Amino acid sequence: MTLLIHLSQELETRLKREASARALSPEDYALALLDDALLEETTPTPEEVVAKIKTIPPEPQYVHPATASVADVLRDMPPEPTDFDLEQWRREWETVEAEMKRIAREDDLAEGRG
């Protein structure tokens, strides 16, 4: 089947650039994009995935019998600590965030993004 599609100049330029980067003709790249997009329609629904998982038998080495009920374990847990210092936690979290930002900046510079 032959299909004629009118593209904006911007879209045509992007298509040609991406095709060239992949060593494909614009037509072959457009066909690959359409093929991928249309394949997504055949992706199973979550319900289909769950139904398939339910048909898989359990592997005995991964099955461990319960040793207590969840309700008993939760009931016997120690109480939550009452000495939580929210302000100290916030200060420590600000330090963590600053370190993450520093690392991200270093990565951006090292990888030519900044």
C-alpha positions in Angstrom: 0.0 0.0 0.0 1.2 3.5 -0.8 0.2 6.3 1.5 0.8 10.0 0.9 1.3 12.0 4.1 1.8 15.8 4.2 4.3 16.8 6.9 5.1 20.2 8.3 8.6 21.5 7.4 9.6 21.1 11.1 8.4 17.5 11.2 10.0 16.7 7.9 13.3 18.1 9.2 13.1 16.1 12.4 12.2 12.9 10.5 15.2 13.3 8.1 17.6 14.1 11.0 16.5 11.0 13.1 16.5 8.8 10.0 20.0 9.9 9.1 21.2 9.3 12.7 20.0 5.7 12.3 21.4 5.3 8.8 17.9 4.8 7.4 16.0 6.5 4.6 13.2 8.8 5.9 10.7 6.5 4.4 12.1 3.4 6.2 12.4 5.3 9.5 8.7 6.5 9.2 7.7 2.9 8.5 9.5 1.7 11.5 7.9 4.4 13.7 4.4 3.5 12.4 5.1 -0.2 12.9 6.2 0.3 16.5 3.2 2.6 17.2 0.7 0.1 15.8 2.3 -2.8 17.7 1.6 -1.0 21.0 -2.1 -1.6 20.3 -1.5 -5.3 20.8 0.0 -4.8 24.2 -1.9 -6.9 26.7 -4.2 -5.3 29.2 -3.3 -5.4 32.9 -6.1 -8.0 33.3 -4.6 -10.2 30.6 -1.2 -10.0 32.3 -2.6 -10.9 35.7 -4.5 -13.8 34.1 -1.3 -15.1 32.5 0.6 -14.8 35.8 -2.1 -16.8 37.6 -1.5 -19.7 35.2 2.2 -19.9 36.1 2.7 -22.6 38.8 4.7 -21.5 41.9 8.3 -22.6 42.2 8.7 -24.6 45.4 12.0 -23.1 46.4 10.3 -19.7 46.6 7.3 -20.8 48.7 7.8 -20.4 52.5 4.9 -21.2 54.8 3.8 -18.5 57.2 5.1 -18.6 60.7 2.6 -16.1 62.2 -0.4 -14.1 61.2 0.1 -10.6 59.9 -2.3 -9.3 62.5 -0.3 -10.8 65.3 3.0 -9.5 64.0 1.5 -6.0 63.6 -0.1 -6.1 67.0 3.2 -7.1 68.6 5.3 -4.5 66.9 7.1 -2.0 69.2 5.4 1.4 69.3 6.6 4.2 67.0 9.3 6.4 68.6 8.0 9.6 70.1 11.3 11.4 70.1 11.3 12.2 66.4 12.8 15.7 65.7 11.2 17.1 62.6 13.5 20.1 62.4 16.6 17.9 62.6 15.2 15.6 59.9 14.5 18.7 57.7 18.1 19.9 58.2 19.5 16.5 57.4 17.3 16.2 54.3 18.4 19.6 53.0 22.0 18.3 53.3 21.0 15.2 51.3 19.2 17.3 48.6 22.2 19.6 48.3 24.5 16.6 47.8 22.2 15.1 45.2 22.0 18.5 43.3 25.8 18.7 43.4 26.2 15.2 42.0 23.6 15.9 39.3 25.5 19.1 38.3 28.8 17.3 38.1 27.2 14.6 36.0 25.7 17.2 33.7 29.0 18.9 33.2 30.9 15.6 32.7 28.3 14.5 30.1 28.2 17.8 28.3 24.7 18.9 29.4 25.7 22.0 31.3 
